[in-house]
């Protein structure tokens, strides 16, 4: 294999991730030329609507997958949280890179922390998962939709359109954007459970090329693969889409896997939450087991009702 073509989105963060993978491949395989195929995804084009209303997270990956299936790329680098649990025939999600800090982070120019926000403060987030968890602890907050790339979101915060916004820590850190925000507070995993796959990169390849698979596996981290597979199994079993708030996060602590899950209404009026601790050796089916438990307790009915109310007029205002 003389050349490796990597498909990537064109956002600043996506390009950082793709160049990071490119550098790792070039260091391990100096004989291989690596080039990027930069693709504008539908999710990057439609910036004025919540993600769930334009078809969900697959809109960040479909164009990259189409390029691979058309022979225009050999590999795609995704933010794993954007990768649906269904992978098209002819492709495979081969490797998951080592996960970094998974926290969501509170950002403000006026208030030091989430607890410091006054009653009725305006907080920006599009994520139904974040809305649910924010309103669980601060039901007084006024939530407004927040779309656009990272720089656009930070500009809106600086202009005073919001008292605070909530974003993923990892992207801001990778792009060195935290230094310009006066008040930054990392939110604990118990208070703000991340989405499936947050802070890990998914390496998707065209099937049938053993050299390509070898290169992808060089990028894989076994612990991250195990933890994110538990999360993906949970989402696949419970059938959660982007139109309902669902959070799930598995982390390795010593010899155990700690798995946190939460789902419910976007306004936090109904919430189902579980936490399990099992040994690493017994954790392979944890995602499915947790989903089955929550389904027995009424999760599917709760999700169905949550999807009906996700973007009603009475829900948090959309800008």
N, C-alpha and C positions, 0 to 999 in steps of 0.2 A: 504494500500500500504506500503510494508515493505522496498522495494528497488527501487531506481530511477537510471536508466542508462542514462547518458548524452553522446551523440555522439559529438565529437569535432575533428577538424583538429589538426595537431601536430606542427604547427608553434608556435613560442614563444608567439606571440600575441594571437593566438587562444586559447592556453592553459591558458594564463592569464585570458582571458574572461571566459573560462569554469570553472576554479577554483573560479573565482569571483561569478559566478552563483551558483556553488556548495556550497560555504560558505553561501550565502544568503538563499538557501533552507534549509541547515542544521540548520541555526539559527532559522528559522521559523518553521521547522518541525524536531525537534531533534530525533523523533522516527523513521525517515526514513533514511536508509543507502543510501548514494549517491556515485556512482562510475562513472568514466569516461571511455568511449570507444574511444580510440585514433585511428583515422583513417587518413591515408595519402590520400589526395584528388589528382585527376589528375592535378589540378591547382598547387599543390605543387611539383609535379614530373617534369613537363615540365617548365623549368626555362629559356630556351634559345629562346623563341618566345614570341611576344606580345600576351596578353591575347585574343584579338579578333581573332587571328589566330589559337587558340586551342579550339575555341568553346564558348568563353565568360565566364561570371561569373558563370554560372551553374556548371562549372567544379570545383568550390570550395564547392558546396553543394550536388552534386548528390550522392556521396558515402555515405555521412551522411544520406541522405534521404533513400537510398537503405538499410542501416543498420536498420533504423526504420521500414521500410516496411517488412523487413525480421525477425522482432522480436528481433533484437540484441540491440536495444536502444529504450527508451521511449521518449526522448527529444533530440533536437539538439540546440546548441548555435552557431549562425552565426553572423558575421559582416553583418548588414542588407544590406549594399551596395552590398554585393555579392549574395543576394537572388533574383532570378528572380521573376517577377510578377506572373508567373504561379506556383502554388503549386500542387504537385501530389495528385491524389485521395487517400484518406485514411490518409492524413496528413493535418495539418492546422497551419498557422502562427498565433499563439494565442496572443502573447504579444511582446511588444517592450519596452526595458528598457529605462530609462531616458537618453536623449541624452546629451553628454558632448560637449566639444569644437569641432566645425565642421571645423575649419580652415585648409587649406593647409599651409605648411610652407616652406620657402626658407632656404636652408642650404648651407653653403660654408666655406671653410677653408681660403679663400683669400679675399672675397668681403663681405662687410657689408650688402648689400641689393640687391634686384633685380635692382633697379635704378643705383646701383654702378657698375654693370657688364659692362665691356668694350664692344664695338662693336664686334659682332661675337663671343661672349663668348659661350662655350659649356655647355649646360644645360641638365641634365639627367631626362627623364620621359618617361614612356611607355604610359601613359594615353592620349588618343586622346583629351579628354576634357581639360586636362591641356595644351596640345600643342596649341590648338585653342586659349585659353585665354592668354597664354604667348605671342604668336605671334601677338595677337591683340594689346598688349601694347608695345612689343619689337620685331618687325618683323625682326630685324637684328640678332637675336640669332640663333645659330646652335643647333638643338635639336637632341639628341642621345637617343636610347632606353635604358631603365634601368630595368632589371629583376633580380630576385633573392630575397631571404628573406631580411628583413630589415638590418640585420648585413652585409650581402653581399653588399647591396647598399651603406651603409655608408663606408665600406672598399674601394669600388671603388672611392668614393668621396675623401677619405683621400689619396689614391694613386695618385690622380691628374688626373684621367681619365675624370673628369668633373670639370668645374669651379664652378658649383653649381648643386644641385638637388632639386626637389620639391617632398615632401611627405605629407601625412596626419599628422597633429599635434598629434592626439589622440593616435595613436599607439606608437609613439616615447615617448610621455609623460608617458604612462602606463608602458612601459618597461624601463623608466629612462635612455633614450639614448641621450637626448638633452644636457646633461652636458659636453659631450666630443666634441661638435661642436662649434668652435669659433664664428661663425656668424649665428644667427637664426633670421628670420623675419617672423612673422605671416602675411599672406596675407588676406586682407579684403574680406568679402563675396561679396562685389560689384566688386572687381577686379578678384577674383577667386571663382566662384560659385561652391560649392561642388557637388558631385554626389548624386543621390537618396540614402537616408538612412545613409549617412556618420556619424560616431561617435555614432551610436545606435546599440544595439544588438537585433537580432530577435530570439525569442524563438519559435521553431517549435516543435509540438508534434504529437503523434499518436492520431487519432480521436477515440472517443468512451469511454474514461476513464474520468469520471467527477472529480475524485480526482486529476488526472494529470492536468486537465484543471484548477482546483482551484490553484494548485501549480504554474502553469505558469502565471495565472492572478495576483498572488501576486507580480510578477516581473514587471508587466506592469505599464507604466507611461502614463496617459491619454493625456497630451499635446503632448508628443513625438509621441504617436500613431496617433493622429490627423494630425500632421505635416507630418510625414512620409507616412501616407496613401494618403495625397494630392500628394506627390511626386510620389508614386507608381502608383496612378491613372493616373497621367500625362504620365509616361513612358509607362504604359499599353495601353493607348489610342493612343498615338502617334507612338507606335510600335518601339521604339528605341532599337537597339541592341548595342553590343560592337564595331561594325564596323563603328560607326559614333559618332562624339563628341556631347554629350548632357549633359547639366548641369541643375539641378533643385534643389531648396532649399526653404523650407517653415519654417519660424520661427514665434513664437508668440512674439509680441511686445505690451505690454499693453493688450488692448481688441481687438487687430487686429492680423491678420495673414499677414505677408509680404512674398510674393511668387516670387522668381526670377527664370527665365528660360533663357537658351541660347542654341542654336544649330547652326551648320554650317559646314564649311569645316575645316579639320585639319590644313590647312595652314592659316586659318582666312581670306581668300580672300572673303568669303561670310559668313555673320553671321546674325542670326535672334535672337533678344533679347526682352524679355518682363519683366515687373515688375508690380505686382498687390498688392493692400492693401485692404483687406476686413475684416469686423467684424468676430470674432470667430464664432458667431452663424450662419453666412451666408457662412462659408468656406467649408462645407462638400463636395461640388461638384467642388471646385476650380480647382483641378487638371484636371478634365475632361474639364471644361469650358476653361481653358487656352490652353489645347491641341487642342480643337476645333477651337479656335481663330487662333492659329498658323498654323493649317492645312488649314484653309481658306486663310491664307496669303502665302501658298506655302511650308509649312514645309516638307511635305512628299516628294515632288520633290527634295527639297534641301537635305534631308537626303539620298535619293536614289543616288544622284550624289556624295555626300560626301562618301558614302560607297564604291563607285567605285574607289575613289582616295585615300582611307585611307592608303593603304600600297604599293603604287606605288614606283618605283625606285626613282622618283624625290622628294618623301617625305623625311622627316628627317631621317638621317642615322640610321640603326639598328646595334648595336654592335654584 
